[in-house]
Amino acid sequence: MAESGVFRLPPMQGWQRDSILAAASFLREQYGNPPSNPRAKVVYDGLLEVLDPSRRAVRLQKEKSDAARSAALTAEAERRAAERRRNDRRRANSGPPPGTADRRKGERRAGADRRTKR
C-alpha cells in the first residue's frame, strides 16, 4: 500500500530501529507474545507501527469496518424493536388514555358551526 508523501517518515537510522526492536522484544518477554496486558499490547503495536507504517493503515481500516458493522447491527436492532412495538400497538386496542373523559362523536359536533362567520 503506497503512502502519500505527507505521511512518509524519513528513513530510520540503525540505532533508532534497534531501540524500537529492543523495546518490542522487552514487552514480549515481560507480557508474552502477543502481550496479554491491554496497555502493553497497545504500546507493542505502536512500536511495530513505527517500524512498518502499513500496519497502522491496515489496523485503522479494520477498526473502521468493525465500527461500521457494529453500527449497522445496532441500527437494524433498533429498527426491529420499533417495528415490533408498532405492531403490538396496532393489535392492542388500549382505548382512550387514562384520566380523560370518554368523548362521544355527537358531543364533538355539538355547538355552533365554526366555519360560519359571526
mmCIF file of the C-alpha atoms, coordinates in Angstrom:
data_MODEL
# 
_entry.id   MODEL 
# 
loop_
_atom_site.group_PDB 
_atom_site.id 
_atom_site.type_symbol 
_atom_site.label_atom_id 
_atom_site.label_alt_id 
_atom_site.label_comp_id 
_atom_site.label_asym_id 
_atom_site.label_entity_id 
_atom_site.label_seq_id 
_atom_site.pdbx_PDB_ins_code 
_atom_site.Cartn_x 
_atom_site.Cartn_y 
_atom_site.Cartn_z 
_atom_site.occupancy 
_atom_site.B_iso_or_equiv 
_atom_site.pdbx_formal_charge 
_atom_site.auth_seq_id 
_atom_site.auth_comp_id 
_atom_site.auth_asym_id 
_atom_site.auth_atom_id 
_atom_site.pdbx_PDB_model_num 
ATOM 1   C CA . MET A 1 1   ? 0.000   0.000   0.000  1.00 0.00 ? 1   MET A CA 1 
ATOM 2   C CA . ALA A 1 2   ? 1.666   3.195   -1.146 1.00 0.00 ? 2   ALA A CA 1 
ATOM 3   C CA . GLU A 1 3   ? 1.524   6.138   1.203  1.00 0.00 ? 3   GLU A CA 1 
ATOM 4   C CA . SER A 1 4   ? 1.440   9.776   0.191  1.00 0.00 ? 4   SER A CA 1 
ATOM 5   C CA . GLY A 1 5   ? 4.482   11.968  0.747  1.00 0.00 ? 5   GLY A CA 1 
ATOM 6   C CA . VAL A 1 6   ? 2.821   13.797  3.641  1.00 0.00 ? 6   VAL A CA 1 
ATOM 7   C CA . PHE A 1 7   ? 2.800   10.721  5.857  1.00 0.00 ? 7   PHE A CA 1 
ATOM 8   C CA . ARG A 1 8   ? 6.084   9.206   4.750  1.00 0.00 ? 8   ARG A CA 1 
ATOM 9   C CA . LEU A 1 9   ? 8.643   9.115   7.522  1.00 0.00 ? 9   LEU A CA 1 
ATOM 10  C CA . PRO A 1 10  ? 12.282  9.856   6.867  1.00 0.00 ? 10  PRO A CA 1 
ATOM 11  C CA . PRO A 1 11  ? 14.462  6.754   6.824  1.00 0.00 ? 11  PRO A CA 1 
ATOM 12  C CA . MET A 1 12  ? 15.270  5.496   10.279 1.00 0.00 ? 12  MET A CA 1 
ATOM 13  C CA . GLN A 1 13  ? 18.811  5.341   11.436 1.00 0.00 ? 13  GLN A CA 1 
ATOM 14  C CA . GLY A 1 14  ? 20.137  1.983   12.596 1.00 0.00 ? 14  GLY A CA 1 
ATOM 15  C CA . TRP A 1 15  ? 20.221  2.862   16.297 1.00 0.00 ? 15  TRP A CA 1 
ATOM 16  C CA . GLN A 1 16  ? 16.569  4.051   16.173 1.00 0.00 ? 16  GLN A CA 1 
ATOM 17  C CA . ARG A 1 17  ? 15.374  0.839   14.590 1.00 0.00 ? 17  ARG A CA 1 
ATOM 18  C CA . ASP A 1 18  ? 17.424  -1.235  17.049 1.00 0.00 ? 18  ASP A CA 1 
ATOM 19  C CA . SER A 1 19  ? 15.981  0.681   20.009 1.00 0.00 ? 19  SER A CA 1 
ATOM 20  C CA . ILE A 1 20  ? 12.416  0.123   18.832 1.00 0.00 ? 20  ILE A CA 1 
ATOM 21  C CA . LEU A 1 21  ? 13.055  -3.578  18.241 1.00 0.00 ? 21  LEU A CA 1 
ATOM 22  C CA . ALA A 1 22  ? 14.645  -3.882  21.712 1.00 0.00 ? 22  ALA A CA 1 
ATOM 23  C CA . ALA A 1 23  ? 11.621  -2.211  23.340 1.00 0.00 ? 23  ALA A CA 1 
ATOM 24  C CA . ALA A 1 24  ? 9.224   -4.509  21.458 1.00 0.00 ? 24  ALA A CA 1 
ATOM 25  C CA . SER A 1 25  ? 11.313  -7.531  22.463 1.00 0.00 ? 25  SER A CA 1 
ATOM 26  C CA . PHE A 1 26  ? 11.267  -6.429  26.096 1.00 0.00 ? 26  PHE A CA 1 
ATOM 27  C CA . LEU A 1 27  ? 7.459   -6.145  26.040 1.00 0.00 ? 27  LEU A CA 1 
ATOM 28  C CA . ARG A 1 28  ? 7.185   -9.646  24.523 1.00 0.00 ? 28  ARG A CA 1 
ATOM 29  C CA . GLU A 1 29  ? 9.450   -11.064 27.259 1.00 0.00 ? 29  GLU A CA 1 
ATOM 30  C CA . GLN A 1 30  ? 7.552   -9.356  30.073 1.00 0.00 ? 30  GLN A CA 1 
ATOM 31  C CA . TYR A 1 31  ? 3.953   -9.840  28.893 1.00 0.00 ? 31  TYR A CA 1 
ATOM 32  C CA . GLY A 1 32  ? 4.025   -12.700 26.386 1.00 0.00 ? 32  GLY A CA 1 
ATOM 33  C CA . ASN A 1 33  ? 3.750   -12.820 22.637 1.00 0.00 ? 33  ASN A CA 1 
ATOM 34  C CA . PRO A 1 34  ? 1.422   -11.034 21.910 1.00 0.00 ? 34  PRO A CA 1 
ATOM 35  C CA . PRO A 1 35  ? 1.267   -9.149  25.219 1.00 0.00 ? 35  PRO A CA 1 
ATOM 36  C CA . SER A 1 36  ? -1.678  -10.168 27.391 1.00 0.00 ? 36  SER A CA 1 
ATOM 37  C CA . ASN A 1 37  ? -1.811  -6.844  29.236 1.00 0.00 ? 37  ASN A CA 1 
ATOM 38  C CA . PRO A 1 38  ? -4.035  -4.471  27.181 1.00 0.00 ? 38  PRO A CA 1 
ATOM 39  C CA . ARG A 1 39  ? -1.848  -1.444  27.858 1.00 0.00 ? 39  ARG A CA 1 
ATOM 40  C CA . ALA A 1 40  ? 1.330   -3.337  26.931 1.00 0.00 ? 40  ALA A CA 1 
ATOM 41  C CA . LYS A 1 41  ? -0.360  -4.576  23.746 1.00 0.00 ? 41  LYS A CA 1 
ATOM 42  C CA . VAL A 1 42  ? -1.178  -1.004  22.676 1.00 0.00 ? 42  VAL A CA 1 
ATOM 43  C CA . VAL A 1 43  ? 2.424   0.079   23.263 1.00 0.00 ? 43  VAL A CA 1 
ATOM 44  C CA . TYR A 1 44  ? 3.769   -3.004  21.476 1.00 0.00 ? 44  TYR A CA 1 
ATOM 45  C CA . ASP A 1 45  ? 1.508   -2.432  18.460 1.00 0.00 ? 45  ASP A CA 1 
ATOM 46  C CA . GLY A 1 46  ? 2.523   1.231   18.394 1.00 0.00 ? 46  GLY A CA 1 
ATOM 47  C CA . LEU A 1 47  ? 6.194   0.305   18.276 1.00 0.00 ? 47  LEU A CA 1 
ATOM 48  C CA . LEU A 1 48  ? 5.617   -2.115  15.412 1.00 0.00 ? 48  LEU A CA 1 
ATOM 49  C CA . GLU A 1 49  ? 3.588   0.509   13.560 1.00 0.00 ? 49  GLU A CA 1 
ATOM 50  C CA . VAL A 1 50  ? 6.543   2.903   13.740 1.00 0.00 ? 50  VAL A CA 1 
ATOM 51  C CA . LEU A 1 51  ? 8.694   0.279   12.054 1.00 0.00 ? 51  LEU A CA 1 
ATOM 52  C CA . ASP A 1 52  ? 6.056   -0.633  9.452  1.00 0.00 ? 52  ASP A CA 1 
ATOM 53  C CA . PRO A 1 53  ? 3.554   2.212   8.788  1.00 0.00 ? 53  PRO A CA 1 
ATOM 54  C CA . SER A 1 54  ? 1.400   0.000   6.559  1.00 0.00 ? 54  SER A CA 1 
ATOM 55  C CA . ARG A 1 55  ? 0.433   -1.974  9.703  1.00 0.00 ? 55  ARG A CA 1 
ATOM 56  C CA . ARG A 1 56  ? -1.212  1.179   11.028 1.00 0.00 ? 56  ARG A CA 1 
ATOM 57  C CA . ALA A 1 57  ? -3.217  1.648   7.824  1.00 0.00 ? 57  ALA A CA 1 
ATOM 58  C CA . VAL A 1 58  ? -4.423  -1.956  7.981  1.00 0.00 ? 58  VAL A CA 1 
ATOM 59  C CA . ARG A 1 59  ? -5.352  -1.606  11.669 1.00 0.00 ? 59  ARG A CA 1 
ATOM 60  C CA . LEU A 1 60  ? -7.287  1.631   11.073 1.00 0.00 ? 60  LEU A CA 1 
ATOM 61  C CA . GLN A 1 61  ? -9.125  0.101   8.136  1.00 0.00 ? 61  GLN A CA 1 
ATOM 62  C CA . LYS A 1 62  ? -10.094 -2.925  10.233 1.00 0.00 ? 62  LYS A CA 1 
ATOM 63  C CA . GLU A 1 63  ? -11.292 -0.713  13.100 1.00 0.00 ? 63  GLU A CA 1 
ATOM 64  C CA . LYS A 1 64  ? -13.425 1.352   10.718 1.00 0.00 ? 64  LYS A CA 1 
ATOM 65  C CA . SER A 1 65  ? -15.007 -1.728  9.162  1.00 0.00 ? 65  SER A CA 1 
ATOM 66  C CA . ASP A 1 66  ? -15.733 -3.194  12.611 1.00 0.00 ? 66  ASP A CA 1 
ATOM 67  C CA . ALA A 1 67  ? -17.300 0.095   13.711 1.00 0.00 ? 67  ALA A CA 1 
ATOM 68  C CA . ALA A 1 68  ? -19.435 0.261   10.563 1.00 0.00 ? 68  ALA A CA 1 
ATOM 69  C CA . ARG A 1 69  ? -20.580 -3.335  11.025 1.00 0.00 ? 69  ARG A CA 1 
ATOM 70  C CA . SER A 1 70  ? -21.454 -2.660  14.661 1.00 0.00 ? 70  SER A CA 1 
ATOM 71  C CA . ALA A 1 71  ? -23.376 0.498   13.741 1.00 0.00 ? 71  ALA A CA 1 
ATOM 72  C CA . ALA A 1 72  ? -25.329 -1.377  11.065 1.00 0.00 ? 72  ALA A CA 1 
ATOM 73  C CA . LEU A 1 73  ? -26.254 -4.136  13.511 1.00 0.00 ? 73  LEU A CA 1 
ATOM 74  C CA . THR A 1 74  ? -27.336 -1.595  16.117 1.00 0.00 ? 74  THR A CA 1 
ATOM 75  C CA . ALA A 1 75  ? -29.482 0.296   13.601 1.00 0.00 ? 75  ALA A CA 1 
ATOM 76  C CA . GLU A 1 76  ? -31.064 -2.968  12.456 1.00 0.00 ? 76  GLU A CA 1 
ATOM 77  C CA . ALA A 1 77  ? -31.866 -3.985  16.045 1.00 0.00 ? 77  ALA A CA 1 
ATOM 78  C CA . GLU A 1 78  ? -33.391 -0.572  16.777 1.00 0.00 ? 78  GLU A CA 1 
ATOM 79  C CA . ARG A 1 79  ? -35.498 -0.762  13.615 1.00 0.00 ? 79  ARG A CA 1 
ATOM 80  C CA . ARG A 1 80  ? -36.760 -4.226  14.544 1.00 0.00 ? 80  ARG A CA 1 
ATOM 81  C CA . ALA A 1 81  ? -37.623 -3.114  18.079 1.00 0.00 ? 81  ALA A CA 1 
ATOM 82  C CA . ALA A 1 82  ? -39.536 -0.076  16.793 1.00 0.00 ? 82  ALA A CA 1 
ATOM 83  C CA . GLU A 1 83  ? -41.398 -2.230  14.275 1.00 0.00 ? 83  GLU A CA 1 
ATOM 84  C CA . ARG A 1 84  ? -42.288 -4.769  16.970 1.00 0.00 ? 84  ARG A CA 1 
ATOM 85  C CA . ARG A 1 85  ? -43.652 -2.020  19.255 1.00 0.00 ? 85  ARG A CA 1 
ATOM 86  C CA . ARG A 1 86  ? -45.593 -0.511  16.358 1.00 0.00 ? 86  ARG A CA 1 
ATOM 87  C CA . ASN A 1 87  ? -47.200 -3.866  15.541 1.00 0.00 ? 87  ASN A CA 1 
ATOM 88  C CA . ASP A 1 88  ? -48.065 -4.502  19.199 1.00 0.00 ? 88  ASP A CA 1 
ATOM 89  C CA . ARG A 1 89  ? -49.787 -1.122  19.472 1.00 0.00 ? 89  ARG A CA 1 
ATOM 90  C CA . ARG A 1 90  ? -51.839 -1.762  16.369 1.00 0.00 ? 90  ARG A CA 1 
ATOM 91  C CA . ARG A 1 91  ? -53.036 -5.142  17.628 1.00 0.00 ? 91  ARG A CA 1 
ATOM 92  C CA . ALA A 1 92  ? -53.994 -3.974  21.098 1.00 0.00 ? 92  ALA A CA 1 
ATOM 93  C CA . ASN A 1 93  ? -56.909 -1.556  21.382 1.00 0.00 ? 93  ASN A CA 1 
ATOM 94  C CA . SER A 1 94  ? -55.983 0.295   24.529 1.00 0.00 ? 94  SER A CA 1 
ATOM 95  C CA . GLY A 1 95  ? -58.834 2.808   24.273 1.00 0.00 ? 95  GLY A CA 1 
ATOM 96  C CA . PRO A 1 96  ? -58.524 6.403   25.375 1.00 0.00 ? 96  PRO A CA 1 
ATOM 97  C CA . PRO A 1 97  ? -55.691 7.463   27.624 1.00 0.00 ? 97  PRO A CA 1 
ATOM 98  C CA . PRO A 1 98  ? -56.408 7.096   31.354 1.00 0.00 ? 98  PRO A CA 1 
ATOM 99  C CA . GLY A 1 99  ? -57.757 10.114  33.169 1.00 0.00 ? 99  GLY A CA 1 
ATOM 100 C CA . THR A 1 100 ? -59.625 11.652  30.231 1.00 0.00 ? 100 THR A CA 1 
ATOM 101 C CA . ALA A 1 101 ? -63.367 11.719  29.818 1.00 0.00 ? 101 ALA A CA 1 
ATOM 102 C CA . ASP A 1 102 ? -64.787 9.350   27.246 1.00 0.00 ? 102 ASP A CA 1 
ATOM 103 C CA . ARG A 1 103 ? -65.956 11.624  24.424 1.00 0.00 ? 103 ARG A CA 1 
ATOM 104 C CA . ARG A 1 104 ? -68.760 10.733  22.114 1.00 0.00 ? 104 ARG A CA 1 
ATOM 105 C CA . LYS A 1 105 ? -68.935 11.641  18.458 1.00 0.00 ? 105 LYS A CA 1 
ATOM 106 C CA . GLY A 1 106 ? -72.133 13.605  18.925 1.00 0.00 ? 106 GLY A CA 1 
ATOM 107 C CA . GLU A 1 107 ? -70.623 15.757  21.667 1.00 0.00 ? 107 GLU A CA 1 
ATOM 108 C CA . ARG A 1 108 ? -67.783 16.791  19.427 1.00 0.00 ? 108 ARG A CA 1 
ATOM 109 C CA . ARG A 1 109 ? -70.157 18.094  16.773 1.00 0.00 ? 109 ARG A CA 1 
ATOM 110 C CA . ALA A 1 110 ? -72.435 19.904  19.171 1.00 0.00 ? 110 ALA A CA 1 
ATOM 111 C CA . GLY A 1 111 ? -72.460 23.661  19.168 1.00 0.00 ? 111 GLY A CA 1 
ATOM 112 C CA . ALA A 1 112 ? -72.110 26.347  16.529 1.00 0.00 ? 112 ALA A CA 1 
ATOM 113 C CA . ASP A 1 113 ? -70.542 25.671  13.215 1.00 0.00 ? 113 ASP A CA 1 
ATOM 114 C CA . ARG A 1 114 ? -67.025 27.068  13.306 1.00 0.00 ? 114 ARG A CA 1 
ATOM 115 C CA . ARG A 1 115 ? -66.906 27.685  9.583  1.00 0.00 ? 115 ARG A CA 1 
ATOM 116 C CA . THR A 1 116 ? -69.608 30.287  9.588  1.00 0.00 ? 116 THR A CA 1 
ATOM 117 C CA . LYS A 1 117 ? -68.637 33.862  10.291 1.00 0.00 ? 117 LYS A CA 1 
ATOM 118 C CA . ARG A 1 118 ? -70.437 35.649  13.080 1.00 0.00 ? 118 ARG A CA 1 
# 
